[in-house]
Amino acid sequence: MLSMDETSQSSPQVPRDNGTSVDMLIVGGGINGAGIARDAVGRGASVLLVEQDDFASHTSSASTKLIHGGLRYLEYYEFRLVREALIERERLLRIAPHIIWPMRFILPYTPQARPAWMLRLGLFLYDHLAGRQMTLPKSKSINFTTNPVGVPLNGACAKGFSYSDGWVQDSRLVVLNAMDAAARGADVRTRTRMLGAKRVNGMWEAVIENTRDGTREIVRARIMVNAGGPWVSEILRERACIQTDKQVRLVKGSHIVVPRMFEGDQAYILQNPDKRIVFAIPYEQKFTLIGTTDVPWTQAPGKVEISAEEIRYLCESVSRYFRKPVTPDDVVWSYAGVRPLYDDASKNASAVTRDYVLDIDAANGQAPLLSIFGGKITTYRRLAEHAIEKLQPFLPVLSASGWTADRVLPGGDLGEGGFEGALARFAQATPFLDANQHWRLVRNYGSRAMEIVGDAKSAADMGESFGGGLTAREIDYLMTHERAETAEDILWRRSRMGLHVTDEDAARLDTYVQKKRAAR
């Protein structure tokens, strides 16, 4: 921990004291930190959120991108978690209909994995745990010899089941929560690290560092929230110097992307002989996303990559079911992330609970520190509500009323006809854009797509093109309104265009972004 007594301003290594004081300091700009920031500021708290990299740089952008109850969690009797997740699935479909949409999943039946009665019982429970809120079609049996969804399969399974869940553009979900929090008054800072914190006179004093230029600042907060994801234990023990018996268990999950394997909007959930499941999901229109793995991780939780063994495992998993085998040579992109699961002492990484634990350290009336262990993207909003409920006794300014269950996220007010209606209106208003641009802009930005187009009357008015329909106007919007600072931010976390542009396009984009930043 740095000395709080240093006063010299001659070195960027010396923290400045600008008198910054807030109700809540949130460390971590993943989905949980962004969700808590949005909820808290909407209830009247002053909030500062710091993220050491970009929003959703790590775990929150490395998911399988599903909004789901977790069908396989029923096997571990996690009924409360599944019910909560299914209820949240319905809410998220309502408040973010531009970036979250329904998807049908096909489950081939193979007796070597799980018996048919178990699958039927699990799907029955899955259909009913959400209660009356459920709006998606229920599960049903399928004959692959007569149903078109059986065409891509190799014939090893004659029958199976289908059920419904949701798909999410995960990193955009994080960004939209953070931007809504900022619009409501939160101080949201990326590329800002919390170096250390200590309790002083009933408050937290923390040193934060701007990683762009190394400048450091002292900030004070009545409450600190540790939403560090894979770094939650490090923040707790090394930066806040607090000991706890709660443990986080790191599990690496990896995915591969291959050229599109099948026609249709359906996804496939495939059972492996080891009882794990792997998804094959339509991705970015031209590709198929395959994942995930569950590998115990004991190294630093920073940048992680898929292993050759994981690639082989995923290829073999889908090749077991599909007519056309997938090989490592087919992989056009891969990504991996470390999931910070609450350590419930399970021997099998796949069996570790996906539930969350909220732990408050506030002994002897000291300034509270809330640490978040575990969690999943589907339940982030409810996790945030639970976090606020735990913190209300320490911060009376917080309104008792939850508000996020029905307030749409930015761009989610699509109007009459939902997504299809918004898409039709946008296409009519912008005939100079192609069909792919229409779909992508409304899918990413919803009702705010017209803010990107602005007063443009032609394709030329959209500015320089960077490939795949990505234009200067969209880049400018992302830098101005969504805190994008690098080409990577734009290609892989804001627009998801990384798979659609060439290396030359990406290089031109990088130059453009750097010039824009330098001009500010």
Helices and strands as residue ranges (DSSP letters): E 16-27, H 31-42, E 47-50, G 59-61, E 66-67, G 71-76, H 79-95, E 100-108, H 116-129, G 131-133, E 140-143, G 148-150, E 159-168, H 170-183, E 187-189, E 192-200, E 203-210, E 216-226, G 229-231, H 232-234, I 235-239, E 248-259, E 267-271, E 277-283, E 287-291, E 295-296, H 308-319, G 328-330, E 333-342, G 349-351, E 356-361, G 363-365, E 369-374, G 377-379, H 380-391, G 392-394, H 418-429, H 435-445, G 446-448, H 449-453, G 460-462, H 472-481, H 487-488, I 489-494, H 503-519
